Amino acid sequence: MPEFLSLVSPEAALSFLFEHLVPVLSHEDTATEQALGKVTAEDILSSQDLPEFRRSTVDGYALMARDSHGASESLPAYLKLAGEVLMGTEPGFDLDDKECALIHTGGMLPSAADAVVMLEDTQVLDKGEIEIYRSVASGENLIEIGEDVPKGGTVIPKGTRLRPAEIGGLLALGITQIKTITPPKIGIISSGDEVIQPDQKPKPGEVRDINSYTLGALISELGAEAIHYGIIPDRPENLRETIQIGLRECDHLIVTAGSSASSRDLTADVMNELGDPGVLVHGVSIKPGKPTIFALAGEKVMIGLPGNPVSALVIAYILVKPIIEAYLGLENRKFAPSIPAKLTMNVPSQAGREDWIPVRLIEGENAVLQAEPIFGRSNLIFLLAKADGLVKIPSPTTGLEAGVVVSVRLF
């Protein structure tokens, strides 16, 4: 069995790939209401102040703050009610000294008002008089013009993945159409004489295809488009033909299985034939996923992943995800969601190799979160289905001790 030519660290593998390749992005027009999960292709500027008028953040009484100074339950201030501000309209009046106006959350303040006292800090007396039990400062309980967004300001930078909050903000500004990055098309090829479709009943020695669907789901979750090319036999002519079709139709390709260094290792050889510079990395010092391949055919990235489902999916989280994010133009990436937890048991590792172990999060004594390792072989997909995330064991160490606080990268 041949050995890998050389092993590189996960960080070095990604760096080596991007040294040879600068992502080329295209964009498309997208309706804002349909842009959830899309990535902005340009800075989005505001054509107006938001809000465009001073508005109350509470139900209460708009007033001049100086008229409430010193007010308390034992020594209230007394103001004359000048009227009510109706929602969706400009006030038809202004305030004089010692006057206030009934206002509702979101209502427009009279021009002389500079604060709002909350309704629960007041009482209505006879003859249109309001008793104030609490003093308020100028600017309290109101939003100033342009406080959320100033006119001409950048509301969402280029390279931002849009969440519900951003969608709402854009529509609040009347921005109904934006430019977003065109999702890259990622082709997925499964190889192996023993692999069959999930709707088929396996014969002895056969297994259902898992990787096409776990990887496809992850690709879709990241905002790219997964293109499935089915299951290819372990023959170079079949793999070569399918990869060539994928390279014409997709931006990048992922091939699962056939990447381990063995007599049946076809993937690296075929990838080397299909364009320069060919295979850049064959072997990463990581567990699971040592036989990972990075290759280039011109501007097209080809990735070879192990056939074992756990290995393939873990490597997809650690190494494929950053590549897809780069081709989505994510310049303003949020931090990968992670959470600290105490490791429940010792976990051994081999120095010189980065290990990623699946863990389950459980609540320990005094509500302290604990990370319980889930051990198993790399072809057991429910190993990951039971896990809440992954814990990294750094390359220089020989393991982690029980009780140490680790960072759990959540799925």
N, C-alpha and C positions, 0 to 999 in steps of 0.2 A: 504493500500500500504506500503510495507516494506521500511525502509530507508537504505541508504548505511551504511555499517558497520563502515567505517571511511573514511574521505577525506584527501588526501595528496596533497601537492603542486606538480606542474608539474616537478620541479627539483627533488623533493624527489622521485617521481614515477620512473623517469629514473634511479636515483641513486640506488634505491632499486632493480630494475631489474638487473642492471649490477653488483651489489654486489653478486647476485646469479649466474651470468653467465659471462664467458669469451668467447668472440666470437672466434670460430675456423674457420680459413679461408683456402681455397684451391686455387691453382693457375693453370693456363693453358698457353700454348704457343699461342701467338697471333701475326699475321703479323702486323707490325708497321702501315702500311697504313690503316688497319682496326681497329685500337686501339682507335679511338676517343671516349672519354667518359669512357674508361676503367681505372682501377686503377692499378698502378704498384705494383708488388708483391715483388720487391727487388730494392735496389739501382742500378741505371744504370750508369756505369762508361764509360768514354771516353777512347778509345784505341789509340787516337791520339790528337795532338793539333788542335784546330780549331780557326782561320784558320791555315793551315800548312805553309803558306808563308805570308809575309807582303804584304798587298794589299791596293789600293787606295779606298777611300770612295767617291771620286768626279771625274769628268772629269777635267783634268788640266795638269800641268807639274810637274813631279817628279824632286826634286832638293835637294841640300844640304842646309839646312835652313840658314846656315851662309851666303850663297851667296845672300840671300834676305834681310838681316838685313838693316834697314833704308830705304827700298824701299817705295815710296809713289807716288801719281799721279804727284806731282810737282818734285819729284826726283826719277825716276824709276831706277831699276837695269836692266842690260842687260846681258842675258845669251845666250850661243850658244846652238842650238838644236842638240843634239847628236843622235836622232833617235826617233822612236815610239815603244812603248811596245804593241805588238799585243795581243789581248785577247786569253786566253787559252794556252799561251806559256811563257816560261822563256825569260827574256830580253836577246838578243844576244850581249849585250854590257854593259859597266858600265860607270859611270860618272866621269869626272875629274872636277877640280875647274872651276867654272863659266860655267858649262854645265847643261842642263836639258833634260828631255825626255817627249815627249807627252804620256800621259797615260789616260786610260778610267776607269770608275768606276768598281772596282773589279780586275783591272789589277795588276800584280806582279811588285813590285818596284825593280829597279836596286839595287844592294847590297850597293852602296855608298849613295844612296838617303835616307834622313831621314824625308822628309816632301813633301807635294804636295800643290802647289798653284792653286787655282781654275781658270778655263778657263776664267771666266768673269773678273778676275783681271790681265789679260795679253793681249798683242797684238803681232801679228806676224809682224816682220819687214823683209826687204829684206835680202838676203844672209844667211837665216837660223838663224836669230837672234830673240830672244824673249824678249819683253819689259815687266817687272814685276812691277805692280803698288802697290803691297802690300807685306809687310814682313810676313813670316810665322815662327812659332816656330817649333823646333824639335818635331816630333810626330804628327804634325797637319795634319788632313785630311787623316789619314791612320789607319789601324788596324794592331797591332803587332801580331806576331806568338803566338797562344794560348790565345789571349786576350778574346775571347768568351768562350772557354773551354780549360783548360790545360790538357795535356795527363795524364790519371789516375785519373782525378777529377770526382766528382759526378755531373752528368749533370741533373739527375732527381732523387730525393729521393724516397724511398719506400713509398707507401701510397699516391701517387699523382694522381689525376684525370687528364687524358691527354686531352689537348686542341689542337687546330690546331697548335699553336706555338710549343708545345712539339713534335708533330708529325713531323713537318718540321725540328726541331733541330736534332731529332734522325736520320732521313733519311740523313741529311747533314753529319752525322758521319758514314753513311753506316750501321747503325743498323736497319736491316729489320725484326728482330724477337725479341720479348720481352716476359717476363713472366708477366701476369696480373692476378688479383684476379678473380676467377670464380664468376660470378654474382649469388647472392643467389636467390633461387626460392621462391617467396612469393605467397601463395595460398590465394584466395579471395572467401569468401562465403557470399552470400546475403541471409538473412532469412526474412520470413514474408509471411503470407497467402495472403496479399493484393498486393504483389509485382509481377509484370509480366515482360516479356521481352520487350525491347524497340520497337521491330517491331510489337507488338501486340496492339490492340485498347483496352484501359481500359474500363471495365464496371464500373458502379457506385461503388465507394468505393475502386477501384484498382488504383495503381500507377505504372508507369514504373520504372524499375531498373535504378538508376543513379549511386549509389555508386560503383558498380563493375567497372564501366568504368572511373569515375573520379579517383578512387584509382589506378586502373590499369595504367592509363596514368601517374600519379605521380610516381608510382613504375618504370615504363619504363624510365621516364625522369631522375630518379636518377641513372639508370644504373643497376637495378635489373630486374629479369624476373617475370612477373605477370602470374599466373596460375589461370584460372577461373573455379570455381566449380558450377556455376549456382545459382539458387534460391531454397532455402530449406524451406519447410513448417514449421510452428511453432509447431513442435513436437520433443520431445527430441530424439527419436530413429533415426529420419532423420538427425538431427544435429550431433548426436554422430557418426553415420556411416560416414557422409561426412567429419567430422573433422579427424576421424581416417585414412581415405584414404589420406587426405591432409597431415597429419603428416608423412605418409610413403613416399609421393612423393615430399614434399617440405621441405624447411629449416624452414619456419615460416608460420603462418596463420593469416589472418585477417577475422573476422566475423563482419558483420554490422547488426544492429538492434538486438533486444533481449537483449540489455545490460542495459536498464533502470530498476530501481528497481520497478518492478510491478509483478502482478500475472503471467504475461507471460514471466518473466525473466528466460530464459532457459540457456543462454550462460554461465554464471558463474558456474552454477551447473554442466553442461556437461563438461566444461573445468576442473573442479575439479576432475572429475572421470577418466581423461585420462592420468594421470601421476603425479609424484611428481616433484616439491613441490605444483603444482596446482596454484590457484589464489593467486597472490601476492598483487595486487592492484585492488580494486573495488570502484571507485569513486575518482575523481581528482577535486581539488578546482579551476576549470577553467570554463569559459563560452565563447563560447559554448563547450560542451563535457564533462560535469560532470560525466556521467555514464560510463566512459572509464574503460576497464578491461585490466590488464596485467597478464598473466599467463604463467607458464612453464610446459612442459611435457618433463622432462629430459633436453636435450639441445635445444629443440624446443620452440620458443617464440609463444605464442598465444595472439592475441590482439582483444578485443571486442570494437567496435566503435558504437556510436549512429546511428540510422537509418536515422535521418534527414541529408540531403545531405550537408548542410553548416557545421553542427557540425562535421560530419565525415571527411570532407576535411580539415577543420581548424585544427582538432586534428592530422590529418595525417601530415600536415605541421609542427606542433609544437612538436609532440611527436613520431610519427612513423618515420619521416625522420631521426632523429638522430640514431634510432635503425638500419635502413637500412644502413646508412653511416658507422656505426660501423662494420657491416657485409660485407661491401665493403672494409674494411681496410683503410679507409680514415684517415691517420695519419696527412697529411698535408692539412687540410681542409681550403678552402678559407672562408673568412668571409661571412656570409649570406648577400646577396645584400640588402642594405637599403639606404634610402635617408631622409634627414631632411626636414620637411615641417611644416607650421603653421596650427594648427587646426582651422577650420572655425567656430565651434560652441561648446558649452559645451556638454560634454558626461558624464552622470552619471554612477556610478559603485557601487558595494557593497563591502565594506571593508572586507578583509579576503578571497577574491576570485580574481584570476587573470582573467581579461577580455581581449579578443582580438576582436577588431572591424574592419570590412572591411572599407576601405576608397578609394576614388577616388582622384587622383592627378590632380589639376587644376592650371593654371598660374594666380596669382593674380596681384595686382598693383606692378609696378616696377619689373616685372618678378619674384616676390617672389613666390616660390612654396607653394601651400596650400593643406591641406589634408581635404577632405570633407567626413564626415562619411556617410555611407550608412546603413540605419536602415531597419530592416525587420525580419521576423521570420526565424527560422533555417531550414525550409523545402523549402525555396525559393532559388534554385540553381543559378538563375540569379543575386541574391544578390552578389555572388562572381564573376560572369562573368562580372559584371559592375565595379568591384573593381580592383585597381592596386596593393594593398597590404594590410597588416594588421598592426594595431597599438596596442601595449600592454598597458593596464592599470594595473599598479602593484597592488599586493594584498593589501598592507596597505592603499591605497588611496580610496576615495569615488568618484573619477571621475577626469576628466581633463577639464581645462577651455579653452574657446575659446582664440586663440592667442598664446597659448603655443607652443613651437617648439617640435615636436614629431619625433621619428624615425619610418619611414614607412618600414616595412619588405616587400620587393617586392616579388611577386609571381615568 
